[in-house]
């Protein structure tokens, strides 16, 4: 059975070219980049070459690129870094209700440390309003953190407009662009952001390596202490192979980005149209246009997403319900709830996230495979189109 992977927002396969680039640094080029001898110098050169590639991809200066241990760390470092560095100037943070937990739980942690946080609502498509950001800013606000593109529904936020609001009010803006790299153009100057997070494993690079872009002049406290690496912003011996892989992956991804975005958007739409034509009572989640090219999030009424995932997995198709970090929790997605989706409908949601290896044939296989699974689950479900909706809920959206 050919297995079809449609969970690229959870993680992507490592590209062969990226592995090739990394291998020497896992074998003979094992030097510590801080060592003064030739082993160290070669490792340092490899890191700096990767830094230049990342900087070029973002329109940044190499000195503004800090390598981290993952995307979660980059988000933590951005938010805690500004909060602790600027503690004397204020104590308020702004974010949105649809952020990844790496941002939400960091803000919740800071609340326990005496900071205050505002969690902005979103509209039915998952969009944050720049006017809401403006209204939430006070003279105690240090930072706003609004993601570039949502990992569950793919909605792309108006980050440039939000950045303008923040700039006018003298507040830093961080954006978690972890789902957007290699899918949409990202230029830190055009966007006007101060901090931006990336993670290599979302764009066919290795796991366990990320980037925080820190605009020149922005002061952040480090998370890790104990070394001078990354100009004292991240103490730890660098993951040379991972950093080299990240650099190669971003370079390759940018070369193919435009063509891939067009191809994936067409596949995504073919998948949705195929499903809508064969299955009743389904809803698209996320913005219909302002959305990542390969992301399709759909709610199937009267059944639970976990059942669909298991049915599809047995048929050789890997998808997920919402974020990989929270799937399995059986709680409805906080993103869908924030968008006003009824909890019972949110439970029946599936995220298809398409990537490089997916083809039209894969999409057609899923369109054929899924309807009988949904039909079987609905036949077993206590709810159906004939019975009242849970709690006589009225609208499918609250
Ligand atoms: N932020 C977003 C939007 C994500 O999708 C992810 C990955 O799931 C993360 C943060 C965390 O990144 P990492 O897995 O590199 O820690």
Boltz pocket constraint, residues with backbone or C-beta under 6 A from the ligand:
constraints:
  - pocket:
      binder: B
      contacts: [[A, 9], [A, 10], [A, 70], [A, 71], [A, 72], [A, 73], [A, 75], [A, 100], [A, 102], [A, 147], [A, 149], [A, 150], [A, 151], [A, 176], [A, 178], [A, 179], [A, 198], [A, 199], [A, 200], [A, 208], [A, 209], [A, 210], [A, 324], [A, 325]]
      max_distance: 6.0
